[in-house]
């Protein structure tokens, strides 16, 4: 009991009170009244809890309905994407696809030999991707066995396959016509020739050239000993991926879609491609950003679909155009046009062109394929 007066006296000491106020600023002050009383605070807590319970039950009721709708929709979209990518290169053999020639029924116009092909060039030109893919599917089916039952008196192996080139014969034969204009920038003189080339697997062969302006003059003959003839892609693949790699070694594909077109032209300068090889080449072109111009007659009067790419050559704007036979997938002709720098949709000036006239396999030099 003696300690209580001493403790009270200690608490009443002025210095102790000053120390307490310094350490506890709120000591001795009356706390302000609360902004909300206890009754209202309890009511607000009950209201918030009721709202949370209501939201939780609504989500439990809605969640099964959501999964029933969202999951099938996602699966359907994924299946559609996978299906489109699976059939995009060729589709299944025999599967009906879009008309390779497209819906354009415009009558083709014969091109002047020294004028650009009469193309529908311009901003409204459609991409060639789907059209080339459709032709590739059709051509690829030419390499497949017929699905129809043969006649009872004829074995299935005797059934002919349309447009199937003969594999017999030592030499590959390619007949083409070339023309090029004077080029003041490089000093190259213009000219033209008809070229017939025979070559064997050992890179030996023979080449004859005739000037179309002087057909009566003797042909210029060049003999190639084994290993002397340079051939673009000596063994073209029938697989689009492998062929794309082979063509990339001939043309740097990063230069634009015209590189793929020029690489395929290089194949036709030397090869008589099988339907499967042609389909692979068309698939490579379908992956390039080419545009289609509809039907046209080439300089040999043959009908085909024209596809093109605009780019540069030696720093000058040019347009590369190829004409493709929609029935066989063969490259019929090719041209390069120098364009005005300020208008790449203009007709331009032809700098050179190639017309692929005939190809096949033969057994001796100087021979031509049978029709």
Protein Blocks (a to p, Z undefined) as FASTA:
>chain_A
ZZmmmmmmmmmpmklmmmmmmmmmmgoiacdddfbdfklmmmmmmmmmmmmmmmmmmmmm
mmmmmmmmmmmmmmmmmmmmmmmmmmmmnopehiacddfkbjafcdcddddfkbccddde
djklccfklmmmmmmmmmmmmmpccfbdcdfklcfklpccehiacfehjbdcdddddddd
ddfknopacddddddddddfkopacdddddfklmmbccddddddehkaccehjbacfbfk
lmmmmmmmmpcfknojklmmmmmmmmmmmpccdfklmmmmmmmmmmpccddebjaddfko
pacddddddddeehiacdddddddfklopafbdcdddddfklmkbnbjafbdcddfbgcd
dfbehiacdZZ
